[in-house]
Amino acid sequence: MPSASLVAYKAAEYWQLFGQAYGNTPGDVDDDGIIGVTDITQLIDSLMGAGQSTPRANVDGDGSVSIIDVTILIDMILGVN
């Protein structure tokens, strides 16, 4: 995504309701360009063996997907540092 588009996207009030745009990064489990509730759902499904894991599900970068990744992802969505 061009940087100007990303800036405009982050500034738009409407899209701020759906999470933060991070592009193709850890946490964007469904690779839609937005970190939101669907990413948490897919990450939990992956942990429970009901979904397919992707490298982006390893949010903390430790090499494995765990409940810690879910916690970090929720903090990202809520804007908690």
C-alpha positions in Angstrom: 0.0 0.0 0.0 1.5 3.4 -0.9 2.4 5.4 2.2 0.0 8.3 1.3 -2.8 5.8 1.1 -1.9 4.3 4.4 -1.8 7.7 6.1 -5.3 8.5 4.6 -6.6 5.1 5.6 -5.4 5.5 9.2 -6.9 9.0 9.4 -10.3 8.1 8.2 -12.7 7.8 11.2 -14.8 5.1 9.6 -11.9 2.6 9.3 -10.6 3.3 12.8 -13.6 1.4 14.0 -12.2 -1.8 12.5 -8.7 -1.9 13.8 -5.3 -0.7 12.7 -3.9 -1.1 9.2 -0.6 -2.9 9.3 -0.3 -4.4 5.8 1.3 -7.8 5.5 2.7 -8.1 9.0 2.4 -10.5 12.0 -1.0 -10.2 13.4 -2.8 -9.8 10.1 -3.7 -13.5 10.2 -6.3 -13.3 7.4 -4.0 -11.1 5.3 -6.7 -8.5 4.6 -4.6 -5.5 5.5 -6.5 -4.8 8.7 -5.8 -6.2 12.2 -9.2 -6.9 13.7 -11.6 -9.4 15.2 -11.4 -11.8 12.3 -7.7 -12.1 12.9 -8.3 -13.1 16.5 -11.0 -15.6 15.4 -8.6 -17.2 12.9 -5.8 -17.3 15.4 -7.9 -19.0 18.0 -9.2 -21.5 15.4 -5.6 -22.2 14.5 -4.7 -22.8 18.2 -7.7 -25.2 18.5 -6.7 -27.1 15.4 -9.8 -25.9 13.5 -8.0 -23.5 11.2 -4.9 -23.2 9.1 -1.9 -21.5 10.8 0.1 -18.8 8.9 3.4 -17.2 9.7 1.4 -14.0 10.6 -0.3 -15.9 13.4 3.1 -15.9 15.2 2.6 -12.4 16.4 5.4 -12.3 18.9 7.9 -13.9 16.5 9.0 -16.7 18.8 8.5 -19.4 16.3 5.3 -20.9 17.7 1.6 -19.9 17.9 0.2 -19.7 21.5 -2.2 -17.9 23.7 0.5 -15.2 24.1 0.0 -14.4 20.4 -3.8 -14.0 21.0 -3.1 -11.6 23.9 -0.7 -9.5 21.9 -3.1 -9.3 19.0 -5.9 -8.2 21.3 -3.6 -5.5 22.8 -2.7 -4.4 19.2 -6.4 -3.9 18.4 -7.1 -2.1 21.6 -4.0 0.1 21.2 -2.4 -1.1 24.4 1.4 -0.9 24.4 
